[in-house]
């Protein structure tokens, strides 16, 4: 379980860095990125480190942040179709991914600003290069958990701690090959981060460990523009002060139950339970996973995926902005459909695939102030046609209107609308595949005659059926790999990515266009279903979710 080398790369204050690259005069100045809502200066969704030093935090309103830091520069997210346009940030993220792919064949894009890399084969190929040890100057920005303070970025302490770790690895008589691989992995990540900076101008931090969960934890310990190695021998030390909710899948209902019912506050507290006891607390699969992750083990693979599993867009309408008229609902259905179609057509051109499934999601204001009900509906996506998509959404919406829909009144009012497309099928070489299949079914004499006339070899037009659209479709909808860590469905709350929020925390980017959902999994709630489950209105009451069965 410790033979893999996994890295998680996290771009530092990425939205701010993108704005700074567009306007170099911003570098070194306290800067934030705010969403387009003009109320009280807009909501802050990204804060650079100069602004953080002045007490500015994500989620603040721009006006309050200005009071804390009068020199603060507010950059607004671009708008298109009356909502946030994240294209510049997505495009910048693709630039970074392109660089990462030069260093590993297995890169999994987790969000706009995060990616996992499996470096195992790369490290194995370079082990001989460092038979006599990894020189400290090869990893000049690397911290090691267990050898340096987790709360300090002091360079002298970092250098001393990393040097001690390297001596223990290569000159203590111990032959810990897996730990040595971590050191070589740190070299590779240092090289990659330098290349990202050189090519894109963006700085990033990283975590290097033996699995995705530990790499994610390590990446956040020393920032910005630094990287952290988490050896397996140091996991217990880290867990002694690590709250349970910091672990992915334990940030929601399950994590709260472990703490409230079983007294598990820190990850180290899980060590006192046997596997059978944990299985009784949850179920066999979750109990087994808890037992393993409590010891720092996890088998979830890094999946080579550079493109999103689904494409989605949404819009929140809080408070007085809620939709109460039919013409308002119609207006936003058209706006969201325009955006979804634009991105789907761009995706089809870039990635030679087409979505076949859509999820429509809605949140309604019911009864007293703050009481909301969320629902979602899955429908086939019959084509990239504006009117067909709007009609499908309109038919779903009618089920929620308590009176005959009209342009003047809509009840109950709508506080959220979302459209998401997924279950992609491969469309590359579709004509060639069709021609090959037709020729295969023709008499051999006719096929041979065509081949001779085209002056080509039979193999030139032969199509491997296993690569056709049908098999690709089943590959996309196969569901979760058995090696994956189980998901606490109530806790799966990140917008577009793999992160953990404190219990009851809410995402700050209200209208961020999502890049991932579980649309293409055969079981479990969709992305929007998870998000609706985790949305917390102003009154603090969790939203009730009704899943409408497919017709």
N, C-alpha and C positions, 0 to 999 in steps of 0.2 A: 504493500500500500504506500510505500515511500519511494518507489522507484521512478515516479513521474516528476517532471519539473514543470511547474505551471506558473505563469506570470499574469498579473492583472495590471494593466496600464490605465491610469486615470489622468485625464488632462486637467491641469490646474486652472480653476476658475475659467473654464473654456470659453463661455460666452464673452467674458471680459477680454480674454486674449484675442478672440476674433475681432472685437471692436477695436482693440489696440492696433492690430495689424492693419485694419482699414484706416485708422487715424493714429499714426505713430506718435503724435504729440501727447497722446493719453498715457504713454508709458511712464511709470513712476508716479503717476497721479492717482489719488483715491478714486476709483471708478466702480460704478454698479450698472447692471442692466435691468431695466424695469419693463414690465409688460405694459401693453398699450393703454390700459384703463387709466384715464387722466385723473381719477379721483385721488386727491391728496398726493399728487406726484407719482401715482402708479405704484404697483406692488413690485418689490425688488426680488428678482429671481437669481441673480448672480452678483457676487461681491469679490473684488480682488483683495489681495492681502494688505495693501496700503489702506483700504477702507475698513477692513476688519480691525486693524490696529486702532482705529478711531471709534470702535464700538458699533459699527454698522453691521447688521445681520440680514440674512435672507428672510423674506417675509415682512420686513418693515415697509411702511409707506415712504415714498421719496421725501415728503416734507419732513417727517421725523428724522430721517437719516441726514438731511441737510442741517438740522438743528445740532446734531452730534458732530457733523463734519461739514462746515460751511464751504470748504473747497471741493466738496464731492462733485464729481461729474456723473450725470445721469444719461445713460444711453438707452434709447427706447428700442424695443424689438420692432422690426419693420412690420407694417400692416399691409394686408391684401385681403380684399373681400370683407373688410370691416373686422378682421381678426388677425391674430399673430401669424407672421410668416417666418418660419424657422429655416428657410432654404439656405441662407448663408451659413448657418451653423451645421446643418447636415452636410453641405458641400465641403466645409472645412474638415469635418470628421472623416469624410471619405479620403481626403488627402492624407490624413494620418494613417488610416488603414492601409493605404497603398504602400506606405513606407514600411509598416509592420510586416506586410506580406513578403518583403525581401528577406526577413529574418526567420520566418517560420511558415510552413505550409499549412499549419493548423491554427487559424485565427478565428475567434468567435466574437463578433461585434455584439456587445451587450447593451449599448445605448449610444447616443450621439457622441458621448465623450469617454466611453469605457470600452475596453476589449480584453478578452482572455487570450493567451497564447500557450500552446503546448510546445515546450522547448525540449522535450525529452530527446528526440532524435538529433537535434542540433547539438545539444550538450554531449551526447554520446560520441558524436563525430569529432568533438574538440577536446575530449578528455586527455588524450595523449599530448596535446599541446601544453598542458599544465601538469605534467607528471611530477615536476619538482615543486609544485605549489603555484598558487595564484598570487602574483605580486600585488601588494596593496594599492599601487598606483593604477592598477587596472580597474579598480572599483572605488574611485575617489568620492562618490556620493552615496555609498552604501552603508546603511546601519544594519546591525544584527540584533534581533531580539534575544535578550539574555546576556548581552555583552555591552549594551548601552542603555541609558535611561530612555524610557518610552516617552517622557514628557519634555525632553530637551533635544534641540537640534545643534547643540554645541559641537563645533568642528573638532576641537581637541579631544573631547570625549569620544566622538565618533571614530576618529582615527585610531585612538588607543584601543577601543573595544573591537573594532574590525580587525586590527592587527593581532589581538589576542585570539580571536576566533580562527584566523588563518593559521596561527602557530599551533593551536590545538588540533586543527584538521590534519596538518601535514608533518608536524614535528613532535607530536606527543606519543607516538607509537600506536595510536588508535587507527584502525583502518575502516573508517566510516565512509564507504564509497558514495552512499546516497547524499551525505552532507557535502562531500566534495563536489558532487554534481550541482548542488545549490550554489556553490562558489563560482563554478563555471557558468551557471545560469545567470548569476549576477553580472558577470563580465559581458555576456551577450546582451542583457537588458541595458547595461550602461552604453554599449555601442549603439543599440537601437534608439535609445532616448537622444543621444547626440545626433543621430541621423535625422530623427524627427525634427529636432530644433533647427538643424542645418537646412532641411528641405522646406519645412513649413513655417518656421519661426515660432512654433509653439513649444512650451515647456510642459513636462508631464512628470508625474510620480508613479511609482510602481511597487508592487509586492511580489516576492518570489518565495514559493513554498512548494509543497508536494501535492496540493490539491487546490481547487478553485476557492473553497471557503476560506482556507488559511491565507491564500494569496490576496483575497479581498480584504481580510482583516489587516494584513501586513501593509497593504498599500496606503491605508489611512493613518498609519502611526507617525511617519515623518514626512511632512510636506512643508512647502512646495519644492518642486524640482529635486526630489530625492527619491531613494528607493530603499526598501527594507526587506531583509531576508528573515524568514521565520523558520529556523531549524526545528525538526520534530522534537528534539530534546528540550526546546524552550516553550512548547505549547502549554505545559502545565503552569509555568510561571505567568504566561499571558492570561490564561483562563482564570487565575486566582483573583483578578480584578476586572474581568470582562463580564458585564451584565448579559444575561441570557438573550435579551431582545436585540443585541448586536449581531447575533447569528441569523443569517438568512433562513427564513421559514419559522423563526421563533419570535418574530416581532409582533405577532397578533394574538389571537385567542389562545393558541397552544402555549405560547410563552407566558401569558397571564395566568393560565391554569397551573402551569408548573410552579410559578411563584406563589400564587394565592393558596393553592391546595397542598402543594408538596414542599413549599419553602425553598424552592430553587431560585436563588437570586443571581448568583454568579455561575458561570459555566463549570467552574470547579466543583460546585455543589452536586452536579450530575454524577460525579465519580462515586458517590456513596451508594448509588443504586445499581443493582445487578441488572443484567439484560432481561431476565424474567420479570423483575419488578417494573421496569420501564415498559415492557410489553403489556402488563396489566393496566398501567396508567393510560396507555394510548391504544395501540393495536400492534400486531406483530411487526409490520413493516416500519412504522414510525418508532416503535420501541427499539428495534434493531439499529435504526439509523441514529437515534439519540445515543445509544450505547457507543456506537462507533465515533460519532462526532465529538463526544465528550472526551475521547482519547486522541482527537486530532486526525481521525481518518475519514475519508469520504471518497467514493468512487465515481462521482459524477464526471463524465468526460468533457473535455473541451471539444465542442462540435465545430468543425470547419464551416462557419457560416458568416459570410460577409454582407449578406443582404437580409433585410427584415423578413420575418415570417408573415407579417401582415402590414397593411397600410391603413391608417385611420386618421380621422380628423374629428374634432368635437368643439363644442362651445358651451360655456357656462353662462347662465343668466341669473345671477344672484339678486335677492331682494327685489327692489323696484324694477330691475331690468328683466324680470321674469316675463315670459311671453304669455299675453292674455288675449291676443286677437289672432284670428285665423290668418289674416294677411301677414302678420309678423312670423307666424310659424311657416307659412309658405315661402316667405322671403329667405329664412335661414335654411330651410331644406334645400333651396336652390343654391345658396352660397356654399353650403357644405358639400353638396354634390359636385359643384364646379371644381372645388379644391380636390376632392377625392378623385375625380376623373382625370384632372390634370396630372396628378401624381401617379395614377395607375398607368396612364399612357406613357409618361416618362419612364416608369419602371419597366413597362413592356419593351420599350426601345433599348434600354440599357441591359436588361437581364433576360430577355427572351422568355417571358413567362406571362401567364394571364390568370387573374383571380376568378374563382368559380363560386365564391361563397361570401355572404355579407351579413354583418350583425348590425342591427339598428338598436340604439339604446336611448333611453329617455329617463328623466327624473322629474317628478311632479310635486308641486306644492299642494298639500292636502291638509284640511282642518286648520289647526292653530299655526301660529307663526313658527317657522323652523321645522315643522313636521313634513318630511318628504318621503316619497315612495319611488324606488327605482325599478325599472324593468328593462328587459332586452329581448329581442326577437331575432332568430336566425332565419335567413331566407336565401334561396339560390340567387347568384348573380348571373343573370341570363345574357349579359352583354355589357360592353362599355358604352351605354347609351344614357344620356342625361334624363330623358323623360321616363324611361323604364325604372331607373333608380328612384326618382322622385315619386313616381306612382306607387312603387313598393313601400316606400317609407310612409307615404300618405295613408295607404291602407292600414298599415300598422298603427299609425297615430290615431285613426278614427276609433280604435278600440278603447282609447283612454279618455276621449272627450265625453263628458256626461250629458251633453246636449248635442243637437244637430250642429256640426261644425259650420261656422259662417265666418265671413271676413270681419265681423264686428266683435264677436265674443268667442273666447276659448276658455273652457274650464274643465278640470283644474289647470292652473297656470303651469307653464313648463320652465324648469330651472336648468335643464341640461339636455342637449341633443348630441348624439354621436353616431358616426358611420364608420364602419371598419370592414375592409375587404381582405380575404385570405384564401387559404386552400389553393395555392397557386399550382398551375400545371405548366410544364415545359412546352414552349412553342417553337423552339429552335429547329431548323431543318424540317419543318412540318411537311412541306411539299415533297422533299426528297424522301422522307419516310413513307408518305403515301404512294409515291411513284415506285419505291422499292417494294412495298407490299403488293401493289398491283402486278408488278412484273414477276414477283415470286409466284403468284397464283396463275400466271399465264402458262400455256404450253411451252416446253423447253425450246422448241424450234423457233417460236416467235420471239422469245426472250433472247435467244442467241443471235437472231437476225438483227434485232435492235442494237444489241451490243456491238456487232460487227459494223453496223452503219455509223455508230457514234465513235468508232475507233477507240474504244476503252476496254479495260479489263473488267470482267464481271464483278470483281471485288470492289471496283471503284464506286459502284452505286449500291452495293449491298448494305443493308441497314441492320444493325444489331437490335433486335426487338426489345431487348432488356433496357435499352436506352430510350425507348419511345415514351410518348406522353403518358400512357397508361401506367407504366411502372413508376415513372417519376411522381405521378399523382399519389400512388399508394405509399411511396417513400415519404412524401410530404405529410400525409395524414396518419402515419403509422402510430403516432402517440409518443408517450414518454418512454425513454429507454429504461430498462430495468435497473441500470446502474445509477440513474439519477437519484438525487436526494428527494425525499417526499416533500410535497408542498403543503404548507398550512394554508388552505385556501382563503381563510379569513385574513391571513397576514400578507398575502401576495399583493402588495399595495404600490409598487413603484410604477410611475408613469413612464413607460417605454424602456424600462431597464431593471437591472438586478440590484436593489439597494434595500436598506432596512431603515425604517423610521421608528422613532419611539412610539410606544402605544398611544393612540389617539392623535398622532402627528398627522398633518395634512400636507400634501404636495403644494409647493408655492407657485408653480407655473400652472395657472388655471386652464389655459387653453393651448398648452403645448401639444403639437401634433405627435401622436404616438407612433412608434416604430415597431412595436411588438405586441402580440397578444397570443392567447392560446387558441386562436381560431382553428388552427390546423391540427389540433390534437383531437383525438377521437372521443375523449371523455373530459369532464371537468368544465367549469364555467369559462366563458370567454373573458377577454381582457376587460371589457366594459363591465361584465358582471362582477369581476373581482373589484374593479374600481368603485362601482356603486356600493358594493358591500362595505368598502372601507371609507367611503365618504362620510365626513362628520359635519353636520350642519352647525350653525352658530349656537344652537341650544345644547350641543354636546351629545345629542341622542343619535345613535347609529341608525342608518337608514334601513328600512325593511325592503327586501328584494323579492319581487315576484318574477319567476322565470316563465315566460309564455311558451308553452309547448309548440314545437314546429307543426304546421298544418300538414 
